[in-house]
Every structure is written in C-alpha cells, then in structure tokens.
Amino acid sequence: MRKTHRKIVSGALLCGCALFTLYGASRVAEKAENGGVPVSITGEEEELPIIILDAGHGAST
C-alpha cells in the first residue's frame, strides 16, 4: 500500500512539474516576436559551429 501511494504522489508531482514547464514555455512564446519558443538563450554570434564528419561508405550520397 505504501509503495502504491508513493508512486501516485511522485507521478502527480512529475505531472505538475511538466505542466508548469509547458505553462512557462507558452508564456515565453507569447512574448516572442514570431510566436515561437526560442531554442537557446545565447545569440547566434556567440555559438561555435558544429562540424559533422561523415565516414563515407556511399550511404549519404
């Protein structure tokens, strides 16, 4: 009985945190110029480029 009660309480707490996060994201989206949620807080000038090396093998062509 105690284990079941703990699972229900932890599930409700996790669901509450998820809903709070979605609410915060929707508030950020309302304030954004184009209505989108920003992917990162940093500007594009500060980000380092990501280089992806392909091993070849003819699968990507």
Residue pairs with C-beta under 8 A, 6 or more apart in sequence:
25 37
28 37
28 38
29 35
29 36
29 37
32 38
40 47
54 60
